Amino acid sequence: MLGCWEAGRLGRRVGVGALALLSLIVAGVGFAAASVRVKDVARVDGVRKNQLIGYGIVVGLNGTGDSTTSMQVTPQTMASLLERLGVSVPRAGLKAKNVAAVIVTAELPAFSRAGQRVDVTISSLGDAKSLQGGTLLLTPLRAPNGDVYAAAQGPLSVGGFAAGAAGASVQKNHPTAGRVPEGALLERDAPLPVLNRDHLDLVLERADFTTSARMAAAINEALGDGVAQALDAGRVRVGLSPKETENPVEFLASLEAVTLEPDHAARVVVDEKNGTVVLGRNVKVRPVAISHGSLTVQITPRLEVSQPPPLSAKGTTVARDQAAVTVSEPPGHVVLFDQGDSLESLVKALNALGVSSRDLVMIFQSLKAAGALEAEIEIL
């Protein structure tokens, strides 16, 4: 089966199952705009998560830890740890395969307090084959400024395994990374955001001038004229009265509950690795003609045997490879689009052509190159 573009024709005909899935995606998107809360599309400036990182050791592995030739940091860490515990061991004598050096990462939520617990992610640093069954030893987690905010420790949960013997091996998922649920204990409070005396800023998760203006208008309608002002595509400033400054929690709760209708740019998201295509509801097409055909080349191998004549004194039997080649090309189909046809019309037409999700990638890229697709193509 061969596929190519020739004079506006896309090769390789496939089933319509992928387009049926695309139709379901389009139906899920819907064409009626829905209102969302302010807290779903924006956050208060300064209120955010903070990333933590640390270096640690996982012990208790069943011979699947770091090898002695991969990294010298593992035996050095083991020797330093044992020395702090009062055991003096020469580094050259440490060859345990039940230990692995790892990197530990976590996210420090906003407004978190000392004593709370957060999940941590553990990733192998050396050549360990698996972290299954291991236990993370006490590991300090630091912020980018070097301050220690948490300490992590506990048994790992690994969603995979790896095993092998006599040259055969089997592996499921990724056994060299895992998690410790609630494995980090916060040792200090997270940094608190500082609110200005007379205002606070709402930062949009996706900057858009229309959404910013609509948010300011919705806040003014709910809380009073002149309360909010859109500064740019990604920031809305909300004024605070002295009473609201003294009790910001109640005011922020009412502010987050304000609803608005966000605006979205026309976008086509394409994942070429697995052929997934997702289209936004604002995608439009200009007048264009799409032709889709298929070219099938079938090659059938055949083995022929050539023998010398009977009672012949000379000649040998020879096997020759032969092949029969057949080419078939059904008639192509042409679909015309009028000015401003919507996503629904586009999907119906592509369903009629019977293209796959991978063919959709080529179709949308060609439509964009021809200037007929009024949407931004985002390739993952």
MARTI-390563 format. One line per 2 residues: number of its first residue (from 0); for each residue x, y, z of N, C-alpha, C. Coordinates in steps of 0.2 Angstrom, whole numbers, plus 5000, padded with zeros to 4 digits. Layout:
<nodes>
NUM) X,Y,Z,X,Y,Z,X,Y,Z ~ ...
</nodes>
This chain:
<nodes>
0) 5004,4994,5000,5000,5000,5000,5004,5006,5000 ~ 5004,5011,4995,5008,5016,4994,5004,5023,4995
2) 5007,5028,4998,5003,5034,4999,5007,5040,4998 ~ 5004,5045,4994,5008,5051,4992,5003,5056,4989
4) 5005,5062,4989,5001,5068,4986,5003,5069,4979 ~ 4999,5068,4974,5000,5069,4967,4994,5073,4964
6) 4996,5080,4962,4991,5084,4959,4985,5084,4964 ~ 4986,5085,4970,4981,5086,4975,4977,5080,4977
8) 4981,5074,4976,4978,5067,4977,4981,5064,4983 ~ 4978,5062,4988,4981,5059,4993,4981,5051,4992
10) 4986,5048,4993,4986,5040,4992,4985,5037,4998 ~ 4984,5030,4997,4983,5026,5003,4976,5026,5006
12) 4972,5022,5004,4965,5022,5006,4964,5017,5012 ~ 4961,5019,5017,4960,5015,5023,4953,5016,5026
14) 4952,5012,5031,4945,5012,5034,4943,5019,5037 ~ 4937,5019,5039,4934,5025,5042,4934,5025,5050
16) 4937,5020,5053,4936,5020,5060,4940,5026,5064 ~ 4945,5028,5061,4949,5034,5064,4944,5040,5063
18) 4941,5041,5058,4937,5047,5057,4930,5046,5061 ~ 4928,5040,5063,4922,5039,5067,4925,5042,5074
20) 4931,5040,5076,4933,5043,5083,4934,5050,5082 ~ 4936,5053,5077,4937,5060,5076,4930,5063,5077
22) 4925,5060,5074,4918,5063,5075,4916,5063,5082 ~ 4917,5058,5086,4916,5058,5093,4919,5064,5096
24) 4926,5065,5095,4929,5070,5098,4926,5077,5096 ~ 4924,5078,5090,4920,5084,5088,4914,5085,5092
26) 4910,5079,5092,4904,5080,5096,4905,5081,5103 ~ 4911,5079,5106,4912,5081,5113,4914,5088,5114
28) 4917,5091,5109,4919,5098,5109,4913,5102,5109 ~ 4908,5101,5105,4902,5105,5105,4903,5111,5101
30) 4897,5114,5099,4898,5121,5096,4895,5127,5100 ~ 4892,5125,5106,4889,5130,5110,4894,5132,5115
32) 4896,5138,5116,4901,5140,5121,4899,5139,5128 ~ 4903,5137,5132,4901,5136,5139,4905,5141,5144
34) 4901,5142,5149,4904,5147,5154,4909,5143,5159 ~ 4914,5146,5161,4919,5143,5166,4920,5148,5171
36) 4922,5146,5177,4924,5150,5182,4931,5154,5181 ~ 4932,5159,5185,4938,5162,5184,4944,5158,5187
38) 4943,5154,5192,4948,5150,5195,4950,5144,5190 ~ 4946,5143,5184,4948,5138,5180,4952,5140,5174
40) 4952,5147,5173,4956,5150,5168,4962,5155,5170 ~ 4962,5156,5176,4967,5161,5179,4969,5159,5186
42) 4974,5162,5188,4977,5161,5195,4979,5168,5198 ~ 4979,5168,5204,4981,5174,5208,4989,5175,5207
44) 4991,5181,5205,4998,5182,5204,5002,5180,5210 ~ 5007,5176,5210,5011,5174,5216,5009,5168,5219
46) 5003,5165,5218,5001,5159,5220,5002,5153,5215 ~ 5007,5150,5217,5010,5144,5212,5013,5139,5216
48) 5015,5133,5213,5019,5128,5215,5026,5129,5215 ~ 5030,5126,5219,5037,5127,5219,5040,5120,5218
50) 5045,5119,5214,5048,5113,5213,5054,5112,5218 ~ 5055,5105,5220,5060,5103,5224,5064,5097,5221
52) 5070,5097,5223,5074,5092,5220,5079,5089,5225 ~ 5081,5083,5225,5086,5080,5230,5090,5074,5227
54) 5095,5072,5230,5099,5066,5228,5099,5061,5233 ~ 5097,5055,5231,5096,5050,5237,5098,5043,5235
56) 5097,5039,5239,5099,5032,5238,5093,5027,5239 ~ 5093,5022,5235,5087,5017,5236,5091,5011,5237
58) 5089,5007,5243,5092,5001,5245,5086,4996,5245 ~ 5089,4989,5246,5084,4984,5246,5083,4981,5239
60) 5086,4982,5234,5085,4980,5227,5088,4973,5227 ~ 5085,4969,5223,5086,4962,5222,5092,4961,5216
62) 5098,4964,5218,5103,4963,5213,5102,4967,5206 ~ 5097,4972,5207,5096,4976,5201,5098,4983,5201
64) 5103,4984,5206,5105,4991,5207,5111,4993,5202 ~ 5114,4998,5204,5120,5001,5200,5126,4996,5200
66) 5129,4996,5194,5135,4992,5194,5141,4996,5196 ~ 5146,4992,5198,5152,4996,5201,5156,5000,5195
68) 5155,4998,5189,5158,5001,5184,5155,5008,5181 ~ 5148,5008,5182,5145,5014,5179,5146,5021,5182
70) 5146,5021,5189,5146,5027,5192,5150,5026,5199 ~ 5155,5031,5201,5158,5030,5207,5154,5034,5213
72) 5149,5037,5211,5145,5041,5216,5141,5037,5220 ~ 5139,5031,5218,5135,5027,5222,5139,5024,5228
74) 5145,5021,5227,5149,5018,5233,5151,5024,5237 ~ 5153,5030,5234,5155,5036,5239,5149,5038,5243
76) 5143,5038,5240,5137,5040,5244,5136,5035,5250 ~ 5137,5028,5248,5136,5023,5253,5141,5024,5259
78) 5147,5025,5257,5153,5026,5262,5151,5032,5267 ~ 5149,5037,5264,5148,5043,5268,5142,5042,5272
80) 5137,5039,5270,5131,5037,5274,5133,5033,5280 ~ 5137,5028,5279,5139,5023,5284,5143,5027,5289
82) 5147,5031,5287,5152,5035,5292,5147,5039,5296 ~ 5142,5043,5293,5138,5047,5298,5134,5042,5303
84) 5133,5036,5301,5129,5031,5306,5134,5028,5310 ~ 5141,5030,5310,5146,5027,5314,5149,5020,5312
86) 5148,5019,5306,5152,5013,5303,5157,5015,5298 ~ 5163,5013,5299,5169,5015,5294,5170,5009,5289
88) 5169,5010,5283,5170,5005,5278,5174,5008,5272 ~ 5179,5005,5270,5183,5008,5264,5179,5008,5258
90) 5179,5013,5254,5175,5014,5248,5176,5008,5243 ~ 5183,5006,5243,5184,5001,5237,5181,4994,5239
92) 5179,4993,5245,5176,4987,5247,5168,4987,5246 ~ 5165,4992,5244,5158,4993,5243,5156,4991,5236
94) 5153,4985,5235,5151,4982,5228,5144,4980,5228 ~ 5140,4982,5233,5133,4980,5233,5129,4982,5227
96) 5126,4977,5224,5121,4978,5219,5114,4979,5221 ~ 5113,4980,5227,5106,4981,5230,5105,4988,5231
98) 5109,4993,5228,5109,5000,5230,5109,5004,5223 ~ 5105,5009,5223,5105,5013,5217,5105,5020,5219
100) 5108,5024,5215,5108,5032,5216,5102,5034,5212 ~ 5098,5039,5215,5092,5041,5212,5092,5049,5212
102) 5088,5052,5208,5086,5059,5209,5078,5059,5211 ~ 5077,5063,5216,5071,5063,5219,5068,5070,5218
104) 5062,5071,5215,5058,5077,5214,5052,5077,5217 ~ 5049,5083,5218,5043,5084,5221,5040,5091,5220
106) 5034,5093,5221,5031,5099,5220,5028,5102,5227 ~ 5030,5108,5229,5028,5111,5235,5022,5115,5233
108) 5016,5113,5236,5010,5117,5234,5010,5123,5237 ~ 5006,5128,5235,5006,5135,5238,5002,5134,5244
110) 5003,5138,5249,5000,5138,5256,5001,5132,5260 ~ 5006,5128,5258,5007,5122,5262,5011,5123,5268
112) 5010,5119,5273,5013,5121,5280,5017,5115,5282 ~ 5022,5116,5287,5026,5111,5289,5022,5106,5293
114) 5024,5099,5291,5020,5094,5294,5016,5090,5289 ~ 5014,5094,5283,5010,5091,5278,5015,5086,5274
116) 5011,5082,5270,5015,5077,5266,5013,5078,5258 ~ 5018,5077,5254,5017,5077,5247,5020,5071,5244
118) 5018,5070,5238,5021,5064,5234,5028,5066,5231 ~ 5032,5061,5230,5039,5062,5227,5039,5057,5221
120) 5043,5059,5216,5045,5054,5211,5052,5053,5211 ~ 5054,5046,5210,5061,5044,5210,5063,5041,5204
122) 5069,5044,5201,5071,5041,5195,5079,5039,5195 ~ 5080,5034,5192,5087,5031,5193,5092,5035,5190
124) 5098,5036,5193,5103,5040,5190,5109,5036,5187 ~ 5110,5030,5189,5115,5026,5186,5112,5021,5181
126) 5115,5015,5181,5113,5010,5176,5109,5004,5180 ~ 5105,5006,5185,5101,5001,5188,5096,4998,5184
128) 5095,4991,5184,5090,4988,5180,5083,4989,5182 ~ 5082,4990,5188,5075,4990,5191,5075,4993,5198
130) 5070,4997,5200,5070,5000,5207,5064,4996,5211 ~ 5062,4991,5208,5056,4987,5211,5058,4984,5218
132) 5054,4985,5223,5055,4983,5229,5060,4987,5233 ~ 5063,4993,5231,5067,4997,5234,5064,5001,5239
134) 5068,5004,5244,5066,5009,5249,5071,5015,5248 ~ 5068,5021,5248,5072,5027,5248,5074,5029,5255
136) 5080,5030,5256,5083,5032,5262,5082,5040,5263 ~ 5082,5042,5269,5080,5049,5270,5084,5054,5266
138) 5080,5058,5262,5083,5062,5257,5081,5070,5258 ~ 5085,5074,5259,5083,5081,5259,5081,5084,5252
140) 5075,5088,5252,5073,5091,5246,5074,5098,5246 ~ 5077,5101,5241,5079,5108,5241,5075,5112,5236
142) 5074,5118,5237,5072,5123,5232,5077,5126,5228 ~ 5076,5129,5222,5081,5132,5218,5086,5136,5222
144) 5084,5140,5227,5088,5144,5231,5093,5140,5236 ~ 5092,5134,5236,5096,5129,5241,5093,5128,5248
146) 5087,5131,5249,5084,5130,5256,5081,5123,5256 ~ 5081,5119,5261,5078,5113,5262,5071,5114,5264
148) 5066,5111,5261,5059,5112,5262,5056,5106,5264 ~ 5059,5100,5263,5056,5093,5264,5061,5088,5265
150) 5059,5082,5268,5063,5076,5268,5059,5070,5266 ~ 5062,5066,5261,5058,5061,5258,5061,5054,5260
152) 5057,5049,5262,5059,5043,5263,5053,5038,5263 ~ 5054,5032,5261,5049,5027,5261,5050,5022,5255
154) 5045,5017,5255,5046,5011,5250,5043,5014,5243 ~ 5046,5012,5238,5044,5014,5231,5038,5010,5228
156) 5034,5013,5224,5029,5010,5221,5031,5011,5213 ~ 5033,5005,5210,5035,5005,5203,5030,5001,5199
158) 5027,5005,5194,5022,5002,5190,5025,4998,5184 ~ 5030,4994,5185,5033,4990,5180,5038,4985,5183
160) 5040,4981,5178,5045,4976,5181,5050,4974,5175 ~ 5055,4971,5176,5060,4968,5171,5063,4962,5174
162) 5064,4957,5170,5067,4950,5172,5070,4947,5166 ~ 5075,4943,5167,5079,4940,5162,5083,4934,5164
164) 5084,4930,5160,5088,4924,5161,5090,4920,5155 ~ 5096,4918,5154,5099,4914,5149,5098,4917,5142
166) 5099,4924,5142,5098,4928,5136,5091,4930,5134 ~ 5086,4928,5138,5080,4930,5137,5078,4935,5142
168) 5074,4940,5140,5072,4945,5145,5064,4948,5143 ~ 5061,4950,5149,5054,4953,5148,5054,4959,5152
170) 5050,4964,5150,5050,4971,5153,5043,4973,5152 ~ 5040,4976,5157,5033,4980,5157,5034,4987,5160
172) 5032,4992,5156,5032,4999,5158,5039,5001,5159 ~ 5040,5005,5164,5047,5008,5165,5049,5006,5172
174) 5053,5001,5173,5055,4999,5180,5060,5004,5184 ~ 5063,5008,5180,5068,5012,5183,5066,5019,5186
176) 5060,5020,5187,5057,5026,5189,5050,5024,5193 ~ 5049,5027,5199,5043,5026,5203,5041,5032,5207
178) 5037,5030,5212,5034,5036,5216,5034,5033,5224 ~ 5034,5038,5228,5033,5036,5235,5027,5041,5237
180) 5021,5038,5237,5015,5042,5239,5015,5045,5246 ~ 5015,5052,5246,5015,5055,5252,5022,5054,5256
182) 5027,5053,5252,5034,5051,5254,5038,5057,5257 ~ 5036,5063,5256,5040,5069,5258,5036,5072,5264
184) 5039,5074,5269,5037,5077,5275,5039,5084,5275 ~ 5035,5089,5274,5037,5096,5274,5040,5098,5281
186) 5046,5102,5280,5049,5104,5286,5048,5111,5288 ~ 5046,5115,5283,5045,5122,5284,5039,5124,5279
188) 5036,5130,5281,5031,5132,5277,5033,5135,5270 ~ 5028,5134,5265,5029,5136,5258,5029,5144,5259
190) 5033,5147,5254,5033,5155,5254,5026,5157,5252 ~ 5024,5162,5256,5017,5165,5256,5017,5171,5251
192) 5012,5171,5246,5012,5176,5241,5010,5183,5245 ~ 5013,5188,5243,5012,5195,5246,5007,5199,5242
194) 5001,5200,5245,4996,5204,5241,4997,5211,5242 ~ 4996,5215,5237,4997,5222,5237,4991,5225,5241
196) 4992,5231,5244,4987,5234,5248,4981,5236,5245 ~ 4981,5238,5238,4975,5241,5235,4973,5237,5229
198) 4977,5231,5227,4975,5227,5221,4978,5220,5221 ~ 4975,5216,5217,4978,5210,5216,4978,5208,5208
200) 4982,5204,5205,4982,5203,5198,4980,5196,5197 ~ 4976,5195,5192,4974,5188,5190,4978,5186,5183
202) 4982,5181,5183,4986,5179,5177,4982,5173,5174 ~ 4981,5175,5167,4977,5170,5163,4982,5164,5162
204) 4979,5158,5162,4983,5152,5160,4985,5152,5153 ~ 4981,5154,5148,4983,5155,5141,4981,5162,5139
206) 4986,5166,5138,4985,5173,5136,4980,5174,5130 ~ 4975,5179,5131,4971,5180,5125,4967,5187,5127
208) 4968,5191,5122,4965,5198,5123,4957,5198,5124 ~ 4954,5194,5120,4947,5193,5121,4945,5190,5128
210) 4948,5185,5130,4946,5182,5136,4948,5187,5142 ~ 4954,5190,5142,4955,5195,5147,4950,5201,5147
212) 4948,5203,5142,4942,5208,5142,4936,5206,5145 ~ 4934,5200,5143,4928,5197,5145,4928,5195,5153
214) 4934,5193,5155,4935,5192,5162,4934,5199,5166 ~ 4937,5204,5164,4936,5210,5167,4929,5213,5167
216) 4926,5212,5162,4919,5214,5161,4914,5209,5166 ~ 4916,5203,5167,4912,5199,5171,4913,5200,5178
218) 4919,5202,5180,4920,5204,5187,4917,5210,5189 ~ 4917,5215,5184,4914,5221,5185,4906,5221,5186
220) 4904,5216,5182,4896,5215,5183,4894,5212,5189 ~ 4899,5207,5192,4897,5204,5198,4899,5208,5204
222) 4904,5211,5204,4907,5215,5210,4906,5222,5210 ~ 4904,5225,5204,4904,5232,5204,4908,5235,5198
224) 4906,5241,5195,4910,5244,5190,4916,5247,5193 ~ 4921,5246,5188,4928,5249,5190,4932,5245,5195
226) 4930,5239,5197,4933,5234,5201,4939,5231,5197 ~ 4938,5229,5191,4943,5225,5187,4945,5229,5181
228) 4951,5228,5179,4954,5231,5173,4958,5227,5169 ~ 4957,5225,5163,4962,5221,5159,4968,5225,5157
230) 4974,5223,5160,4980,5227,5158,4983,5224,5152 ~ 4983,5218,5150,4985,5215,5144,4982,5209,5142
232) 4985,5205,5138,4981,5198,5136,4982,5193,5141 ~ 4986,5194,5146,4987,5189,5151,4986,5191,5158
234) 4984,5197,5159,4983,5200,5166,4977,5204,5167 ~ 4974,5203,5172,4968,5207,5174,4969,5210,5182
236) 4969,5216,5182,4970,5219,5189,4963,5220,5193 ~ 4963,5218,5199,4957,5219,5203,4958,5223,5209
238) 4954,5228,5210,4955,5233,5215,4953,5230,5222 ~ 4956,5232,5227,4954,5229,5234,4952,5235,5238
240) 4947,5235,5242,4945,5240,5247,4948,5238,5253 ~ 4949,5243,5258,4952,5241,5265,4949,5235,5268
242) 4942,5235,5268,4939,5229,5271,4941,5222,5267 ~ 4941,5222,5261,4943,5216,5257,4951,5215,5259
244) 4955,5220,5260,4962,5218,5261,4963,5215,5268 ~ 4958,5217,5273,4959,5213,5279,4956,5206,5279
246) 4951,5205,5275,4948,5198,5274,4949,5196,5267 ~ 4955,5194,5264,4956,5193,5257,4953,5186,5255
248) 4952,5181,5260,4950,5175,5258,4943,5175,5256 ~ 4939,5178,5259,4932,5178,5257,4931,5182,5251
250) 4935,5187,5250,4934,5191,5243,4937,5186,5237 ~ 4942,5183,5239,4945,5179,5233,4940,5173,5232
252) 4937,5170,5237,4932,5165,5235,4926,5167,5231 ~ 4924,5173,5232,4919,5176,5228,4921,5178,5221
254) 4928,5180,5221,4931,5182,5214,4932,5176,5210 ~ 4934,5170,5213,4935,5164,5209,4929,5161,5206
256) 4923,5162,5209,4917,5160,5207,4913,5163,5202 ~ 4916,5169,5200,4913,5173,5194,4914,5169,5188
258) 4909,5169,5184,4909,5165,5177,4910,5169,5171 ~ 4913,5167,5166,4914,5170,5160,4914,5165,5154
260) 4914,5168,5148,4914,5164,5142,4921,5165,5139 ~ 4926,5160,5140,4932,5162,5137,4932,5161,5129
262) 4937,5164,5126,4938,5163,5119,4944,5159,5117 ~ 4944,5155,5112,4949,5151,5110,4951,5152,5103
264) 4957,5152,5102,4960,5153,5095,4958,5146,5091 ~ 4957,5147,5084,4956,5141,5080,4962,5137,5080
266) 4962,5131,5082,4968,5127,5083,4967,5119,5081 ~ 4972,5117,5077,4972,5109,5076,4978,5106,5079
268) 4977,5102,5084,4983,5099,5087,4984,5092,5084 ~ 4990,5091,5082,4992,5084,5079,4998,5081,5083
270) 4997,5075,5084,5002,5070,5087,5004,5065,5082 ~ 5010,5067,5078,5012,5063,5072,5014,5056,5075
272) 5016,5055,5081,5019,5049,5083,5013,5043,5083 ~ 5007,5045,5085,5002,5040,5085,4996,5042,5081
274) 4997,5047,5077,4991,5049,5072,4985,5052,5075 ~ 4986,5055,5081,4980,5058,5085,4979,5065,5082
276) 4973,5067,5080,4971,5074,5078,4965,5076,5082 ~ 4966,5082,5085,4960,5085,5089,4959,5092,5086
278) 4953,5094,5084,4951,5100,5081,4947,5104,5086 ~ 4949,5111,5086,4945,5115,5090,4938,5117,5086
280) 4933,5120,5090,4927,5121,5087,4927,5127,5082 ~ 4932,5132,5082,4932,5138,5078,4936,5137,5072
282) 4938,5130,5070,4941,5129,5064,4937,5130,5058 ~ 4939,5134,5053,4935,5135,5047,4940,5134,5041
284) 4936,5133,5035,4940,5132,5029,4938,5136,5024 ~ 4942,5139,5019,4941,5143,5014,4939,5139,5008
286) 4936,5142,5002,4934,5138,4997,4940,5134,4994 ~ 4939,5127,4994,4945,5123,4992,4942,5116,4989
288) 4946,5113,4985,4944,5106,4983,4949,5101,4985 ~ 4946,5095,4988,4951,5090,4991,4949,5084,4987
290) 4955,5081,4984,4954,5075,4980,4958,5069,4984 ~ 4954,5063,4984,4957,5058,4988,4956,5052,4984
292) 4962,5048,4982,4962,5042,4979,4966,5037,4982 ~ 4967,5031,4979,4971,5026,4982,4974,5022,4976
294) 4980,5020,4978,4984,5016,4973,4987,5010,4977 ~ 4985,5004,4974,4987,4998,4978,4991,4994,4973
296) 4997,4993,4976,5002,4989,4972,5003,4982,4976 ~ 5001,4977,4972,5002,4970,4975,5007,4966,4972
298) 5012,4963,4976,5017,4959,4973,5017,4952,4976 ~ 5016,4947,4971,5015,4940,4973,5021,4936,4971
300) 5025,4934,4976,5031,4930,4974,5030,4923,4972 ~ 5034,4921,4967,5033,4914,4964,5039,4911,4963
302) 5040,4905,4965,5046,4901,4964,5046,4896,4958 ~ 5050,4897,4953,5050,4892,4947,5056,4888,4947
304) 5056,4882,4945,5061,4877,4945,5063,4875,4938 ~ 5069,4877,4935,5071,4875,4929,5075,4869,4929
306) 5073,4863,4925,5077,4857,4925,5079,4856,4918 ~ 5085,4852,4917,5087,4850,4911,5083,4845,4907
308) 5083,4844,4901,5079,4839,4897,5081,4832,4900 ~ 5076,4827,4900,5077,4820,4902,5083,4817,4899
310) 5087,4813,4902,5093,4809,4900,5098,4814,4897 ~ 5098,4820,4900,5103,4825,4897,5109,4824,4902
312) 5115,4824,4898,5121,4823,4902,5124,4830,4905 ~ 5121,4835,4902,5124,4842,4905,5118,4845,4908
314) 5119,4850,4912,5114,4855,4915,5112,4853,4922 ~ 5110,4857,4926,5108,4856,4933,5101,4860,4934
316) 5098,4857,4939,5092,4860,4941,5093,4867,4945 ~ 5089,4872,4942,5090,4879,4945,5083,4882,4947
318) 5083,4885,4953,5077,4888,4956,5078,4895,4954 ~ 5072,4898,4952,5072,4905,4950,5066,4908,4953
320) 5068,4914,4956,5062,4918,4959,5059,4923,4954 ~ 5052,4922,4954,5048,4926,4950,5043,4930,4954
322) 5040,4935,4951,5035,4939,4955,5030,4942,4950 ~ 5024,4942,4952,5018,4944,4948,5016,4951,4951
324) 5016,4956,4948,5015,4963,4950,5008,4965,4947 ~ 5003,4967,4951,4997,4970,4949,4996,4977,4952
326) 4993,4982,4949,4992,4988,4951,4984,4990,4950 ~ 4981,4992,4955,4974,4994,4955,4973,5001,4958
328) 4969,5005,4954,4968,5012,4957,4961,5014,4956 ~ 4957,5014,4961,4950,5016,4961,4949,5023,4959
330) 4943,5025,4956,4943,5032,4954,4943,5037,4960 ~ 4946,5042,4960,4946,5047,4965,4940,5051,4966
332) 4940,5054,4972,4934,5058,4974,4936,5065,4975 ~ 4932,5070,4974,4933,5077,4975,4928,5080,4979
334) 4930,5083,4984,4925,5087,4989,4926,5094,4989 ~ 4921,5098,4987,4921,5105,4987,4919,5108,4994
336) 4922,5113,4996,4921,5117,5002,4919,5124,5000 ~ 4914,5127,5003,4912,5134,5002,4915,5138,5008
338) 4915,5145,5007,4918,5149,5011,4915,5149,5018 ~ 4920,5148,5023,4918,5148,5030,4914,5141,5032
340) 4915,5136,5028,4912,5129,5031,4915,5128,5037 ~ 4911,5125,5042,4913,5123,5049,4917,5117,5049
342) 4919,5115,5055,4922,5109,5057,4918,5103,5056 ~ 4911,5104,5057,4907,5098,5056,4907,5096,5048
344) 4906,5101,5044,4907,5100,5037,4913,5096,5035 ~ 4919,5099,5038,4925,5096,5036,4925,5089,5038
346) 4923,5087,5044,4923,5080,5046,4919,5076,5042 ~ 4913,5078,5040,4909,5074,5036,4912,5072,5029
348) 4915,5077,5027,4918,5076,5020,4924,5071,5021 ~ 4928,5072,5026,4934,5067,5027,4931,5060,5028
350) 4926,5060,5032,4923,5053,5033,4921,5050,5026 ~ 4918,5054,5022,4916,5052,5015,4922,5049,5011
352) 4927,5053,5012,4933,5051,5008,4936,5045,5011 ~ 4935,5043,5017,4938,5037,5021,4945,5038,5022
354) 4947,5043,5025,4954,5044,5027,4956,5042,5034 ~ 4962,5040,5035,4964,5038,5042,4966,5045,5046
356) 4968,5044,5052,4970,5049,5056,4977,5051,5054 ~ 4981,5047,5052,4988,5049,5049,4987,5052,5043
358) 4982,5051,5038,4981,5054,5032,4979,5061,5034 ~ 4975,5062,5040,4972,5069,5042,4978,5074,5043
360) 4984,5071,5046,4990,5075,5047,4992,5078,5040 ~ 4992,5074,5035,4995,5077,5028,4989,5082,5025
362) 4983,5080,5026,4978,5084,5023,4978,5091,5027 ~ 4978,5091,5033,4978,5098,5037,4984,5102,5035
364) 4990,5099,5035,4996,5102,5033,4996,5105,5026 ~ 4993,5101,5021,4992,5104,5014,4987,5109,5014
366) 4981,5109,5018,4976,5114,5018,4979,5121,5021 ~ 4984,5120,5026,4987,5126,5029,4992,5129,5024
368) 4996,5125,5020,5000,5127,5015,4997,5131,5010 ~ 4991,5128,5008,4987,5131,5002,4983,5138,5005
370) 4983,5139,5011,4980,5145,5014,4972,5144,5014 ~ 4970,5138,5014,4963,5136,5015,4961,5134,5022
372) 4965,5134,5026,4963,5132,5033,4964,5138,5038 ~ 4959,5140,5041,4959,5146,5045,4960,5143,5052
374) 4966,5141,5054,4967,5138,5061,4975,5137,5061 ~ 4977,5137,5067,4984,5136,5069,4985,5129,5070
376) 4990,5126,5067,4992,5119,5068,4998,5118,5073 ~ 4996,5114,5078,5001,5113,5083,5003,5106,5083
378) 5009,5104,5082,5012,5098,5081,5015,5096,5087 ~ 5013,5090,5091,5016,5088,5097,5022,5084,5096
</nodes>
